[in-house]
């Protein structure tokens, strides 16, 4: 079978054509120069340049949650093939949603201590899981 070398198609068609699902599977084994120009451009918006890519260095946005990305960075990440859930997956493959700020729920423990908390539900892909965020003050 032949494969098309056109890079003008949308990301979903690229994903279907290659039979892969994640940006890691699509691009991480590629040399910087071999990436489609629009994908390189999107990675540049995310702070990745040839040096970072080639040497496997962390980019400036690697430690940011999806909600911390700028609108331009979210657009670039979506173009590359990330979803909010994929972006927020840690290196062990675990999705950890960010804690809200401020923590608006509270329980008075005693006269000198209050527990502020929030329960962050899992996503559709992480049903049955979630996160309890808390801060004890007092």
MDAnalysis code that builds the backbone (N, CA, C; Angstrom):
import MDAnalysis as mda
import numpy as np

u = mda.Universe.empty(414, n_residues=138, atom_resindex=np.repeat(np.arange(138), 3), trajectory=True)
u.add_TopologyAttr("name", ["N", "CA", "C"] * 138)
u.add_TopologyAttr("resid", np.arange(1, 139))
u.add_TopologyAttr("resname", ["UNK", "UNK", "UNK", "UNK", "UNK", "UNK", "UNK", "UNK", "UNK", "UNK", "UNK", "UNK", "UNK", "UNK", "UNK", "UNK", "UNK", "UNK", "UNK", "UNK", "UNK", "UNK", "UNK", "UNK", "UNK", "UNK", "UNK", "UNK", "UNK", "UNK", "UNK", "UNK", "UNK", "UNK", "UNK", "UNK", "UNK", "UNK", "UNK", "UNK", "UNK", "UNK", "UNK", "UNK", "UNK", "UNK", "UNK", "UNK", "UNK", "UNK", "UNK", "UNK", "UNK", "UNK", "UNK", "UNK", "UNK", "UNK", "UNK", "UNK", "UNK", "UNK", "UNK", "UNK", "UNK", "UNK", "UNK", "UNK", "UNK", "UNK", "UNK", "UNK", "UNK", "UNK", "UNK", "UNK", "UNK", "UNK", "UNK", "UNK", "UNK", "UNK", "UNK", "UNK", "UNK", "UNK", "UNK", "UNK", "UNK", "UNK", "UNK", "UNK", "UNK", "UNK", "UNK", "UNK", "UNK", "UNK", "UNK", "UNK", "UNK", "UNK", "UNK", "UNK", "UNK", "UNK", "UNK", "UNK", "UNK", "UNK", "UNK", "UNK", "UNK", "UNK", "UNK", "UNK", "UNK", "UNK", "UNK", "UNK", "UNK", "UNK", "UNK", "UNK", "UNK", "UNK", "UNK", "UNK", "UNK", "UNK", "UNK", "UNK", "UNK", "UNK", "UNK", "UNK", "UNK", "UNK"])
u.atoms.positions = np.array([
    [0.836, -1.187, 0.000],
    [0.000, 0.000, 0.000],
    [0.866, 1.230, 0.000],
    [0.350, 2.309, -0.536],
    [1.122, 3.547, -0.575],
    [0.620, 4.475, 0.501],
    [1.496, 5.385, 0.946],
    [1.063, 6.356, 1.937],
    [1.235, 7.737, 1.361],
    [0.321, 8.599, 1.732],
    [0.361, 9.965, 1.247],
    [1.368, 10.767, 2.039],
    [2.108, 11.631, 1.379],
    [3.062, 12.473, 2.089],
    [2.517, 13.875, 2.286],
    [1.261, 14.081, 1.933],
    [0.653, 15.399, 2.093],
    [0.499, 15.737, 3.563],
    [0.854, 16.961, 3.926],
    [0.706, 17.377, 5.308],
    [-0.414, 18.386, 5.462],
    [-1.255, 18.519, 4.458],
    [-2.311, 19.518, 4.516],
    [-3.589, 18.991, 5.155],
    [-3.677, 17.707, 5.469],
    [-4.877, 17.144, 6.070],
    [-5.000, 17.510, 7.533],
    [-6.188, 17.312, 8.077],
    [-6.402, 17.618, 9.486],
    [-5.779, 16.531, 10.352],
    [-5.604, 16.851, 11.632],
    [-5.000, 15.874, 12.545],
    [-5.787, 14.575, 12.623],
    [-7.130, 14.615, 12.731],
    [-7.832, 13.330, 12.805],
    [-7.526, 12.417, 11.626],
    [-7.396, 12.966, 10.407],
    [-7.095, 12.099, 9.271],
    [-5.685, 11.538, 9.376],
    [-4.761, 12.320, 9.914],
    [-3.402, 11.820, 10.130],
    [-3.439, 10.676, 11.133],
    [-4.204, 10.866, 12.205],
    [-4.304, 9.813, 13.216],
    [-4.892, 8.543, 12.624],
    [-5.961, 8.686, 11.828],
    [-6.577, 7.503, 11.224],
    [-5.633, 6.833, 10.238],
    [-4.963, 7.631, 9.406],
    [-4.081, 7.076, 8.374],
    [-2.937, 6.295, 9.004],
    [-2.382, 6.839, 10.080],
    [-1.239, 6.182, 10.704],
    [-1.663, 5.129, 11.716],
    [-2.953, 5.109, 12.099],
    [-3.436, 4.107, 13.041],
    [-2.921, 4.345, 14.453],
    [-2.573, 5.573, 14.795],
    [-2.022, 5.896, 16.100],
    [-2.927, 6.891, 16.799],
    [-2.738, 7.011, 18.121],
    [-3.663, 7.842, 18.865],
    [-3.017, 9.019, 19.591],
    [-1.778, 8.933, 19.967],
    [-1.202, 9.998, 20.783],
    [-0.087, 10.728, 20.047],
    [0.163, 11.985, 20.426],
    [1.287, 12.703, 19.829],
    [2.615, 11.974, 20.048],
    [2.765, 11.318, 21.188],
    [3.992, 10.557, 21.441],
    [4.195, 9.493, 20.376],
    [3.127, 8.753, 20.075],
    [3.224, 7.698, 19.065],
    [3.442, 8.280, 17.672],
    [2.843, 9.432, 17.416],
    [2.957, 10.031, 16.094],
    [4.322, 10.646, 15.824],
    [4.877, 11.339, 16.817],
    [6.004, 12.223, 16.520],
    [7.285, 12.000, 17.312],
    [7.223, 11.408, 18.492],
    [8.395, 11.429, 19.366],
    [9.608, 10.694, 18.814],
    [9.423, 9.775, 17.880],
    [10.566, 9.081, 17.273],
    [11.109, 9.804, 16.044],
    [10.481, 10.904, 15.666],
    [10.894, 11.647, 14.478],
    [11.999, 12.648, 14.800],
    [12.864, 12.901, 13.839],
    [13.827, 13.993, 13.956],
    [13.078, 15.305, 13.755],
    [13.557, 16.358, 14.389],
    [12.924, 17.676, 14.283],
    [12.709, 18.072, 12.822],
    [13.745, 17.884, 12.010],
    [13.676, 18.286, 10.599],
    [12.654, 17.462, 9.811],
    [12.326, 16.254, 10.294],
    [11.380, 15.391, 9.593],
    [9.927, 15.631, 9.991],
    [9.701, 16.429, 11.029],
    [8.327, 16.740, 11.422],
    [7.689, 17.635, 10.359],
    [6.391, 17.464, 10.110],
    [5.717, 18.401, 9.203],
    [5.883, 19.831, 9.743],
    [6.046, 20.781, 8.855],
    [6.306, 22.171, 9.253],
    [5.244, 22.705, 10.208],
    [3.975, 22.396, 9.945],
    [2.916, 22.918, 10.815],
    [2.960, 22.284, 12.209],
    [3.446, 21.059, 12.304],
    [3.599, 20.413, 13.612],
    [4.775, 21.052, 14.360],
    [5.882, 21.288, 13.650],
    [7.019, 22.004, 14.278],
    [6.563, 23.365, 14.779],
    [5.804, 24.086, 13.961],
    [5.310, 25.403, 14.359],
    [4.455, 25.312, 15.624],
    [3.617, 24.298, 15.697],
    [2.765, 24.118, 16.880],
    [3.617, 23.809, 18.112],
    [4.638, 22.973, 17.946],
    [5.532, 22.692, 19.077],
    [6.295, 23.944, 19.513],
    [6.642, 24.822, 18.568],
    [7.319, 26.075, 18.913],
    [6.406, 26.937, 19.793],
    [5.121, 26.972, 19.466],
    [4.163, 27.710, 20.301],
    [4.168, 27.148, 21.726],
    [4.429, 25.850, 21.850],
    [4.490, 25.208, 23.165],
    [5.883, 25.298, 23.799],
    [6.764, 26.083, 23.191],
    [8.075, 26.319, 23.784],
    [9.139, 25.311, 23.422],
    [8.840, 24.408, 22.497],
    [9.813, 23.405, 22.089],
    [10.527, 23.884, 20.834],
    [11.850, 23.825, 20.864],
    [12.638, 24.156, 19.684],
    [13.474, 22.933, 19.302],
    [14.299, 23.077, 18.298],
    [15.083, 21.929, 17.816],
    [15.988, 21.363, 18.910],
    [16.622, 22.224, 19.705],
    [17.506, 21.764, 20.774],
    [16.737, 20.958, 21.823],
    [15.605, 21.479, 22.256],
    [14.790, 20.773, 23.256],
    [14.329, 19.437, 22.689],
    [13.841, 19.434, 21.448],
    [13.334, 18.215, 20.820],
    [14.439, 17.169, 20.666],
    [15.564, 17.577, 20.097],
    [16.647, 16.645, 19.778],
    [17.274, 16.042, 21.033],
    [17.378, 16.845, 22.092],
    [18.049, 16.388, 23.311],
    [17.090, 15.872, 24.377],
    [15.806, 15.809, 24.055],
    [14.828, 15.272, 25.001],
    [14.699, 16.100, 26.267],
    [14.892, 17.405, 26.152],
    [14.821, 18.293, 27.305],
    [13.372, 18.684, 27.579],
    [13.055, 19.029, 28.826],
    [11.688, 19.476, 29.107],
    [11.419, 20.836, 28.468],
    [10.222, 21.018, 27.974],
    [9.843, 22.320, 27.421],
    [9.297, 23.184, 28.559],
    [9.198, 24.473, 28.339],
    [8.703, 25.366, 29.389],
    [7.271, 25.060, 29.846],
    [6.495, 24.353, 29.039],
    [5.102, 24.082, 29.409],
    [4.872, 22.657, 29.908],
    [5.913, 21.852, 29.985],
    [5.740, 20.449, 30.383],
    [5.074, 20.277, 31.746],
    [5.338, 21.165, 32.664],
    [4.796, 21.022, 34.010],
    [3.467, 21.747, 34.206],
    [2.944, 22.357, 33.145],
    [1.686, 23.086, 33.258],
    [0.494, 22.182, 32.995],
    [-0.579, 22.417, 33.734],
    [-1.835, 21.756, 33.440],
    [-2.491, 22.446, 32.249],
    [-3.422, 21.740, 31.629],
    [-4.134, 22.266, 30.468],
    [-4.726, 23.644, 30.760],
    [-5.353, 23.796, 31.923],
    [-6.011, 25.066, 32.233],
    [-5.011, 26.202, 32.418],
    [-3.738, 25.882, 32.599],
    [-2.710, 26.905, 32.750],
    [-2.109, 27.346, 31.412],
    [-2.400, 26.604, 30.347],
    [-1.900, 26.972, 29.026],
    [-2.640, 28.190, 28.507],
    [-1.963, 29.003, 27.705],
    [-2.621, 30.136, 27.063],
    [-3.552, 29.603, 25.969],
    [-4.496, 30.414, 25.507],
    [-5.349, 29.961, 24.398],
    [-4.537, 29.527, 23.169],
    [-3.477, 30.253, 22.849],
    [-2.645, 29.874, 21.689],
    [-1.960, 28.532, 21.934],
    [-1.502, 28.294, 23.149],
    [-0.862, 27.019, 23.463],
    [-1.864, 25.873, 23.409],
    [-3.090, 26.092, 23.889],
    [-4.126, 25.056, 23.805],
    [-4.444, 24.733, 22.354],
    [-4.542, 25.752, 21.516],
    [-4.817, 25.535, 20.098],
    [-3.698, 24.719, 19.452],
    [-2.446, 25.065, 19.772],
    [-1.304, 24.318, 19.230],
    [-1.327, 22.873, 19.720],
    [-1.612, 22.679, 21.000],
    [-1.655, 21.324, 21.557],
    [-2.768, 20.502, 20.899],
    [-3.929, 21.094, 20.705],
    [-5.024, 20.394, 20.032],
    [-4.633, 20.020, 18.607],
    [-3.964, 20.930, 17.903],
    [-3.542, 20.656, 16.536],
    [-2.577, 19.468, 16.483],
    [-1.676, 19.397, 17.457],
    [-0.713, 18.296, 17.506],
    [-1.414, 16.971, 17.795],
    [-2.528, 17.030, 18.500],
    [-3.268, 15.810, 18.806],
    [-3.536, 15.588, 20.274],
    [-3.164, 16.532, 21.112],
    [-3.446, 16.416, 22.536],
    [-4.903, 16.754, 22.820],
    [-5.435, 16.143, 23.854],
    [-6.704, 16.533, 24.454],
    [-6.350, 17.038, 25.849],
    [-7.265, 17.694, 26.538],
    [-6.950, 18.093, 27.917],
    [-6.530, 16.909, 28.784],
    [-7.184, 15.768, 28.605],
    [-6.847, 14.593, 29.402],
    [-5.455, 14.069, 29.064],
    [-5.139, 13.981, 27.764],
    [-3.803, 13.521, 27.364],
    [-2.725, 14.468, 27.878],
    [-2.996, 15.766, 27.803],
    [-2.009, 16.749, 28.245],
    [-1.705, 16.591, 29.734],
    [-2.743, 16.345, 30.528],
    [-2.590, 16.296, 31.985],
    [-2.165, 14.932, 32.512],
    [-1.873, 13.981, 31.625],
    [-1.384, 12.669, 32.058],
    [0.074, 12.805, 32.472],
    [0.422, 12.224, 33.630],
    [1.810, 12.301, 34.081],
    [2.664, 11.242, 33.382],
    [3.942, 11.214, 33.700],
    [4.861, 10.298, 33.018],
    [4.551, 8.831, 33.292],
    [3.724, 8.552, 34.304],
    [3.345, 7.179, 34.612],
    [2.018, 6.800, 33.972],
    [1.438, 7.730, 33.199],
    [0.176, 7.447, 32.543],
    [-1.035, 7.728, 33.401],
    [-0.854, 8.426, 34.511],
    [-1.965, 8.747, 35.395],
    [-2.461, 10.162, 35.133],
    [-3.767, 10.306, 35.012],
    [-4.355, 11.628, 34.837],
    [-4.599, 12.223, 36.216],
    [-4.067, 13.398, 36.459],
    [-4.290, 14.088, 37.717],
    [-4.856, 15.465, 37.420],
    [-6.138, 15.656, 37.689],
    [-6.702, 16.979, 37.449],
    [-6.140, 17.990, 38.447],
    [-6.052, 19.238, 38.067],
    [-5.531, 20.249, 38.982],
    [-6.549, 20.602, 40.066],
    [-6.056, 21.022, 41.203],
    [-6.921, 21.483, 42.283],
    [-7.392, 22.902, 41.987],
    [-8.638, 23.195, 42.313],
    [-9.117, 24.561, 42.104],
    [-8.516, 25.506, 43.146],
    [-8.465, 26.751, 42.791],
    [-7.996, 27.756, 43.730],
    [-8.954, 28.924, 43.640],
    [-9.636, 29.294, 44.650],
    [-9.477, 28.841, 46.033],
    [-10.270, 27.560, 46.321],
    [-9.949, 26.935, 47.445],
    [-10.714, 25.794, 47.938],
    [-11.877, 26.378, 48.735],
    [-13.088, 26.226, 48.227],
    [-14.214, 26.956, 48.802],
    [-14.981, 26.200, 49.878],
    [-14.919, 24.893, 49.885],
    [-15.594, 24.121, 50.934],
    [-14.712, 24.110, 52.182],
    [-15.343, 24.068, 53.363],
    [-14.543, 24.045, 54.586],
    [-15.256, 23.306, 55.697],
    [-14.449, 22.787, 56.596],
    [-14.934, 22.126, 57.811],
    [-14.084, 22.662, 58.959],
    [-14.760, 23.137, 60.008],
    [-14.038, 23.591, 61.188],
    [-13.669, 22.355, 61.992],
    [-12.361, 22.155, 62.189],
    [-11.873, 20.996, 62.932],
    [-11.999, 21.259, 64.435],
    [-11.506, 22.389, 64.864],
    [-11.656, 22.857, 66.242],
    [-11.513, 24.372, 66.236],
    [-11.441, 24.979, 67.401],
    [-11.407, 26.440, 67.478],
    [-10.204, 27.040, 66.749],
    [-9.158, 26.262, 66.529],
    [-7.960, 26.811, 65.911],
    [-7.624, 26.263, 64.543],
    [-8.449, 25.373, 64.001],
    [-8.082, 24.752, 62.724],
    [-9.307, 24.573, 61.835],
    [-9.133, 24.903, 60.565],
    [-10.171, 24.722, 59.558],
    [-9.564, 24.001, 58.364],
    [-10.283, 23.010, 57.874],
    [-9.864, 22.288, 56.671],
    [-10.646, 22.851, 55.491],
    [-9.929, 23.409, 54.516],
    [-10.519, 23.864, 53.264],
    [-10.292, 22.762, 52.233],
    [-11.332, 22.449, 51.440],
    [-11.184, 21.326, 50.517],
    [-12.029, 21.496, 49.262],
    [-11.729, 20.664, 48.280],
    [-12.526, 20.544, 47.060],
    [-12.400, 19.117, 46.559],
    [-13.470, 18.613, 46.010],
    [-13.459, 17.294, 45.386],
    [-13.525, 17.517, 43.884],
    [-12.499, 17.029, 43.185],
    [-12.431, 17.180, 41.731],
    [-12.770, 15.824, 41.117],
    [-13.917, 15.726, 40.432],
    [-14.288, 14.432, 39.843],
    [-13.376, 14.053, 38.687],
    [-13.311, 12.764, 38.412],
    [-12.560, 12.287, 37.252],
    [-13.274, 12.680, 35.975],
    [-12.645, 12.392, 34.857],
    [-13.241, 12.689, 33.553],
    [-13.974, 11.465, 33.049],
    [-14.544, 11.589, 31.856],
    [-15.234, 10.444, 31.251],
    [-14.285, 9.268, 31.078],
    [-13.012, 9.550, 30.833],
    [-12.050, 8.462, 30.625],
    [-11.465, 7.951, 31.928],
    [-11.734, 8.649, 33.048],
    [-11.215, 8.198, 34.346],
    [-12.367, 8.002, 35.323],
    [-13.476, 7.433, 34.837],
    [-14.658, 7.218, 35.652],
    [-14.296, 6.418, 36.903],
    [-14.877, 6.833, 38.022],
    [-14.627, 6.129, 39.272],
    [-13.423, 6.658, 40.013],
    [-12.802, 7.697, 39.490],
    [-11.661, 8.274, 40.182],
    [-11.855, 9.769, 40.284],
    [-11.062, 10.381, 41.089],
    [-11.122, 11.820, 41.265],
    [-9.984, 12.233, 42.163],
    [-10.104, 13.425, 42.698],
    [-9.024, 13.970, 43.506],
    [-9.630, 14.762, 44.652],
    [-9.106, 14.570, 45.849],
    [-9.483, 15.368, 47.004],
    [-8.351, 16.333, 47.272],
    [-8.651, 17.612, 47.182],
    [-7.665, 18.655, 47.436],
    [-7.969, 19.258, 48.791],
    [-6.960, 19.478, 49.599],
    [-7.213, 20.060, 50.920],
    [-6.068, 20.897, 51.427],
    [-6.426, 21.826, 52.325],
    [-5.429, 22.675, 52.975],
    [-5.930, 22.915, 54.401],
    [-5.095, 22.634, 55.380],
    [-5.434, 22.824, 56.779],
    [-4.843, 24.149, 57.244],
    [-5.686, 24.999, 57.782],
    [-5.226, 26.287, 58.286],
    [-5.580, 26.386, 59.761],
    [-4.711, 27.053, 60.491],
    [-5.014, 27.275, 61.901],
    [-3.807, 27.177, 62.776],
])
